Amino acid sequence: MPGRKFLNVPGPTNLPDRVRRAMDIALEDHRAPDFPAFTKALFEDLKQVFKTTTGQIFIYPSSGTGGWEAAITNTLSPGDKVVQAVFGQFSLLWADLCRRHGLEVIQVDVEWGEGVPLDRYREILAADKSHDIKGVLVTHNETATGVASDIAGVRRILDELGHPALLYVDGVSSIASLDFRMDEWGVDLAVSGSQKGLMLPTGLGVVCASPKALAARKQAKFKRCFFDFDDMIRTNKDGWFPYTPATTLLRGLRESTDMLLEEGIDNVIARHHRFAEAVRQAVSAWGLRLCAKEPKWYSDTVSAVLVPEGADSDLVVKYAYERYQLSLGVGLNKVAGKAFRISHLGDNNELMILAALAGTEMALRDAGIDIEPGSGVGAAQEYLRASGSW
Ligand SMILES: *Cc1c(COP(=O)(O)O)cnc(C)c1O
C-alpha cells in the first residue's frame, strides 16, 4: 500500500523523525567511561518533565505495567491496604496487579465514563482513623474511557485529613502530555512508560518517587529484585545501572526529552488541549457523544467516542484500518463494541489530527453510522484556525 499509515491509538504513539534518527546508532558500551555523563544529565532533565526537584527518577527496561509493579513492591508490604477507584480497563488492571501481589485492595467501583470519586475517597480515608490504608491509587488518565481525574483534589483530601498514606499515580497516558505536577500535588509514586507522551517505542518503564516514598522502602517487605529501588539508587548515583540498560531507547529518550523541553512542557500541555478540543468539536458535529460523562473529565490525550445504540464500534475501527490505514483504539472490556478511541497523544500537528478525523468519518459511514460527511472535519478545521497562536 503506498503512502503512510496513521497511528491514532493511545500508545504506541507516533515516533518523531528526530527520535528515530537519534536511535539509528551503533550499540554502545554501557560501562564506557563517558556513559555516566550521558545518563546523569538525562535523569536530571527528566525531572522537569515530571515537574519535580525532590523526586528521584527510575528507568527500567520494561513497560508501564512494570512501573506499576516497581511502585508497589518498593514501598508496600504483603497484606497492606490500598484504596483504588476502578473506572476503566487500566485502573482495573492495576487493582488486579495489586491483588495478585497480596495487597488488600479497597476497590471503589465507579461508572465507566466518570473519574476518581473524591467524595468516596474522603469517606473511606476519614473512616480510617488508625491509618491502616497505606496507599491511595489513582489512574490520572483512564486510557480506556478518555477520562482524566483530579490528582490535586486527592492530595487535598489526604492533607485535610492528615492521612499519611502514599499517593500513587498512574501517569502512563498523562505524563508529558497532560498537566502533571509531581511536587506541587504531593505525588509519591508516579508511573509512566516510553510509548505514550515520551514518544518512544515500548520498552521503558519510568517511575518517579518522592522522598517520602523512598523512606517508605525501608519498611516495605515485598520481595523484589529486578525492580528494586535500592540497586538502582546505588548504581544510578554514579550514572550506572544494576543490569544492562536499554541504551538505544535511552538515546531516544534523550532526544524526546530535548524535544519536550525545547517546546516547553506547558506548551506541550496546551497543544494537547487544543488538539483534543478539535477532536471534541468533531465528535459533537457528528452528533455523537464521548464516553467521558462531563467536561471536567474530558481527557486531552484520548477521546473515547460512543457509537449509537445498535451500531458496532469495532466495525468502525476495522474499516478505518482496512480501508484507510488509520489505526483507532477499540473499546475495551465494558465498552467493547460500544466505543472506539481516537488518540491525540504525543507527536501530532493540525493536519495529522484532521487526517485522523477524515478517516474516522469515512469509517463511521462505512459502518452504517449516518453522520454528515465533512461535518467533523469542518468543525475541527474552524476550531484549529480560530485557536492558533499566530
Ligand atoms: C498504556 C497504559 C498502561 C500500560 O502500560 P504498558 O506500557 O502497556 O505496560 C497503564 N496505564 C495506563 C493509563 C495506560 O494508558
PDBQT file of the ligand as one rigid body, heavy atoms in Angstrom, charges set to zero:
ROOT
HETATM    1  C1  LIG A 401      -0.769   2.080  28.385  1.00  0.00    +0.000 C 
HETATM    2  C2  LIG A 401      -1.167   2.211  29.804  1.00  0.00    +0.000 A 
HETATM    3  C3  LIG A 401      -0.701   1.335  30.789  1.00  0.00    +0.000 A 
HETATM    4  C4  LIG A 401       0.087   0.098  30.469  1.00  0.00    +0.000 C 
HETATM    5  O1  LIG A 401       1.319   0.359  30.041  1.00  0.00    +0.000 OA
HETATM    6  P1  LIG A 401       2.155  -0.770  29.231  1.00  0.00    +0.000 P 
HETATM    7  O2  LIG A 401       3.297   0.046  28.763  1.00  0.00    +0.000 OA
HETATM    8  O3  LIG A 401       1.268  -1.279  28.160  1.00  0.00    +0.000 OA
HETATM    9  O4  LIG A 401       2.540  -1.798  30.212  1.00  0.00    +0.000 OA
HETATM   10  C5  LIG A 401      -1.034   1.583  32.099  1.00  0.00    +0.000 A 
HETATM   11  N1  LIG A 401      -1.823   2.607  32.420  1.00  0.00    +0.000 NA
HETATM   12  C6  LIG A 401      -2.325   3.445  31.532  1.00  0.00    +0.000 A 
HETATM   13  C7  LIG A 401      -3.184   4.569  31.983  1.00  0.00    +0.000 C 
HETATM   14  C8  LIG A 401      -2.005   3.283  30.187  1.00  0.00    +0.000 A 
HETATM   15  O5  LIG A 401      -2.503   4.128  29.277  1.00  0.00    +0.000 OA
ENDROOT
TORSDOF 0
